[in-house]
Amino acid sequence: MASLRYVVADVFTDKPLTGNQLAVFTDGRDVDDETMQRLAKEMNFSETVFVLPGEQGGHVRIRIFTPVSELPFAGHPILGTAFVLGGPLQLGELRLETGAGIVPVTLEREGARIVFGWMQQPLPEFEPFAKAEELQDLLGVRSQLPVEVYNLGPEHAYLELASEEEVAGLSPDFAALGRLTDVGVNCFAGSGTRWKTRMFAPVYGVAEDPATGSAAGPLAVHLARHGRIAFGDEIEISQGDEIGRPSKLYARVTGTPEQIERVEVGGSAVIVARGEFKL
């Protein structure tokens, strides 16, 4: 009988029972692909992580699963795993191998306690979203900016709505949304350094995500490319209020509209539970 230990963290928050839930299985060496996927479905969080020995110069390698599929990259699993492993490893920076390459995470501490982390994300590719009109018709909205899709492993489309109240009032038909597109749909509004967003991804088995690190970096890129913020600005992103999991994400991007140089996403996390599966 195998014994598989896991840690549950709430990510992109500093308060338990808020933010985005994450399960981290700290030793996935003897877990096959099918069991990983079944455990992720059993946990039923947005993502579940399995930690493996590093192979390409990282401290560890991680595999990330939604309840229905494996992802090459996702933000809150990377940040949450860094919080889970950062204490035992006593490192200021962790380098996590993912399907999208090595992601460095810099950890900030108050005494021995980790309080914040910044991850350097892969630079996204972007292009106009081919189904922009159909998506806007389905949601009953009109975007204030061009609807574009960004790819850094997972793909995300972005629609800027007229107000935060319009974002809060969205009530998508998730079945229809899942039939229309296989990308995460991000609807946002705000100004200056404060923005509100919601992310819908029924195709990934997640109707609405409480906090989406993989979408926060491209959102900052999108805002900077279209002049809503300046390159180098640090923005605060609120997400998850409508589903009872309020979250705070932070993002910044450097470069120019023609050449993105660096994308960083940060936040806090809290460990809330530890457990064990007997299989």
Stockholm file with secondary structure:
# STOCKHOLM 1.0

chainA/1-279         MASLRYVVADVFTDKPLTGNQLAVFTDGRDVDDETMQRLAKEMNFSETVFVLPGEQGGHVRIRIFTPVSELPFAGHPILGTAFVLGGPLQLGELRLETGAGIVPVTLEREGARIVFGWMQQPLPEFEPFAKAEELQDLLGVRSQLPVEVYNLGPEHAYLELASEEEVAGLSPDFAALGRLTDVGVNCFAGSGTRWKTRMFAPVYGVAEDPATGSAAGPLAVHLARHGRIAFGDEIEISQGDEIGRPSKLYARVTGTPEQIERVEVGGSAVIVARGEFKL
#=GR chainA/1-279 SS CCEEEEEEEEESCSSTTCSEEEEEESCCTTCCHHHHHHHHHHHCSSEEEEEEECSSSSSEEEEEECSSCEESCCHHHHHHHHHHHHHHHTCSEEEEEETTEEEEEEEEEETTEEEEEEEEECCCEEEECTTHHHHHHHHTCCCSSCCEEEESSSEEEEEECSCHHHHHTCCCCHHHHHHHCSSEEEEEEEETTEEEEEEEEGGGTEEEESCCHHHHHHHHHHHHHTTSSCTTCEEEEEECGGGTCCEEEEEEEEECSSCEEEEEEEECEEEEEEEEEEC
#=GC SS_cons         CCEEEEEEEEESCSSTTCSEEEEEESCCTTCCHHHHHHHHHHHCSSEEEEEEECSSSSSEEEEEECSSCEESCCHHHHHHHHHHHHHHHTCSEEEEEETTEEEEEEEEEETTEEEEEEEEECCCEEEECTTHHHHHHHHTCCCSSCCEEEESSSEEEEEECSCHHHHHTCCCCHHHHHHHCSSEEEEEEEETTEEEEEEEEGGGTEEEESCCHHHHHHHHHHHHHTTSSCTTCEEEEEECGGGTCCEEEEEEEEECSSCEEEEEEEECEEEEEEEEEEC
//
